[in-house]
Amino acid sequence: MKLSLVSLALSLLALASVHAADLTPAEAKNHVGETATVKGTVDQISKGPKAVFLNFGGKYPNHVFSAVSFTLPFAMLSKFDGKSVAVTGLIKDVEGKPEIVVTTLTQITVP
């Protein structure tokens, strides 16, 4: 009985580590609908009329992934330009590109 509980615990731990793995910006497109952490370098930060975009894997429109905020100000997010960051959240497909909506600054970390 103890052996099967240990096996179960190890299996669950292994499964959790698979889902906890960080994704590259290019890999994010294969994980739409999942909550994950995407790590990469911010290639561009742009301010639209309603949102701020952090683009990874190139500049708009050639980027491969974006983090977008409708609530955080440009001044707060501009410090990440050119930095390697990790963005955590639900990956959505927006116009054929993967995207995470950032609602709090805690979703973005500098590893």
KAJOQUI-V758715 format. One record per pair of residues at least 24 apart in sequence whose C-alpha atoms are under 10 Angstrom apart, sorted by sequence separation. I is the first residue (numbers start at 0). J is the second residue. If there is no record, write none. Layout:
# KAJOQUI-V758715
i=I j=J
i=I j=J
This chain:
# KAJOQUI-V758715
i=41 j=65
i=52 j=76
i=53 j=77
i=66 j=90
i=84 j=108
i=85 j=109
i=39 j=64
i=41 j=66
i=51 j=76
i=52 j=77
i=65 j=90
i=83 j=108
i=84 j=109
i=85 j=110
i=46 j=72
i=47 j=73
i=51 j=77
i=53 j=79
i=54 j=80
i=55 j=81
i=64 j=90
i=65 j=91
i=83 j=109
i=84 j=110
i=37 j=64
i=46 j=73
i=53 j=80
i=82 j=109
i=83 j=110
i=37 j=65
i=45 j=73
i=46 j=74
i=53 j=81
i=55 j=83
i=64 j=92
i=65 j=93
i=76 j=104
i=79 j=107
i=82 j=110
i=37 j=66
i=44 j=73
i=55 j=84
i=64 j=93
i=75 j=104
i=79 j=108
i=24 j=54
i=25 j=55
i=70 j=100
i=71 j=101
i=79 j=109
i=24 j=55
i=25 j=56
i=45 j=76
i=46 j=77
i=64 j=95
i=65 j=96
i=66 j=97
i=67 j=98
i=68 j=99
i=69 j=100
i=70 j=101
i=71 j=102
i=76 j=107
i=23 j=55
i=24 j=56
i=44 j=76
i=45 j=77
i=63 j=95
i=64 j=96
i=65 j=97
i=66 j=98
i=67 j=99
i=68 j=100
i=69 j=101
i=70 j=102
i=71 j=103
i=23 j=56
i=44 j=77
i=63 j=96
i=64 j=97
i=65 j=98
i=66 j=99
i=67 j=100
i=68 j=101
i=69 j=102
i=70 j=103
i=71 j=104
i=43 j=77
i=44 j=78
i=62 j=96
i=63 j=97
i=64 j=98
i=65 j=99
i=66 j=100
i=67 j=101
i=68 j=102
i=28 j=63
i=44 j=79
i=45 j=80
i=61 j=96
i=62 j=97
i=63 j=98
i=64 j=99
i=65 j=100
i=66 j=101
i=67 j=102
i=68 j=103
i=27 j=63
i=28 j=64
i=41 j=77
i=43 j=79
i=44 j=80
i=60 j=96
i=68 j=104
i=25 j=62
i=26 j=63
i=27 j=64
i=42 j=79
i=43 j=80
i=44 j=81
i=24 j=62
i=25 j=63
i=26 j=64
i=27 j=65
i=41 j=79
i=42 j=80
i=43 j=81
i=24 j=63
i=25 j=64
i=40 j=79
i=41 j=80
i=42 j=81
i=23 j=63
i=24 j=64
i=40 j=80
i=41 j=81
i=42 j=82
i=66 j=106
i=23 j=64
i=24 j=65
i=40 j=81
i=41 j=82
i=42 j=83
i=66 j=107
i=39 j=81
i=40 j=82
i=41 j=83
i=39 j=82
i=40 j=83
i=41 j=84
i=39 j=83
i=40 j=84
i=41 j=85
i=54 j=98
i=38 j=83
i=39 j=84
i=40 j=85
i=53 j=98
i=38 j=84
i=39 j=85
i=52 j=98
i=53 j=99
i=37 j=84
i=38 j=85
i=39 j=86
i=36 j=84
i=37 j=85
i=38 j=86
i=52 j=100
i=36 j=85
i=37 j=86
i=38 j=87
i=52 j=101
i=35 j=85
i=36 j=86
i=37 j=87
i=51 j=101
i=35 j=86
i=36 j=87
i=37 j=88
i=35 j=87
i=36 j=88
i=34 j=87
i=35 j=88
i=36 j=89
i=37 j=90
i=34 j=88
i=35 j=89
i=36 j=90
i=33 j=88
i=34 j=89
i=35 j=90
i=32 j=88
i=33 j=89
i=34 j=90
i=32 j=89
i=33 j=90
i=34 j=91
i=31 j=89
i=32 j=90
i=33 j=91
i=30 j=89
i=31 j=90
i=32 j=91
i=30 j=90
i=31 j=91
i=32 j=92
i=24 j=85
i=29 j=90
i=30 j=91
i=31 j=92
i=37 j=98
i=23 j=85
i=24 j=86
i=28 j=90
i=30 j=92
i=31 j=93
i=37 j=99
i=22 j=85
i=27 j=90
i=28 j=91
i=36 j=99
i=21 j=85
i=22 j=86
i=27 j=91
i=28 j=92
i=35 j=99
i=21 j=86
i=27 j=92
i=31 j=96
i=32 j=97
i=34 j=99
i=21 j=87
i=31 j=97
i=28 j=95
i=30 j=97
i=31 j=98
i=28 j=96
i=29 j=97
i=31 j=99
i=27 j=96
i=28 j=97
i=38 j=107
i=27 j=97
i=28 j=98
i=36 j=106
i=37 j=107
i=38 j=108
i=39 j=109
i=25 j=96
i=26 j=97
i=27 j=98
i=36 j=107
i=38 j=109
i=39 j=110
i=25 j=97
i=27 j=99
i=36 j=108
i=38 j=110
i=24 j=97
i=24 j=98
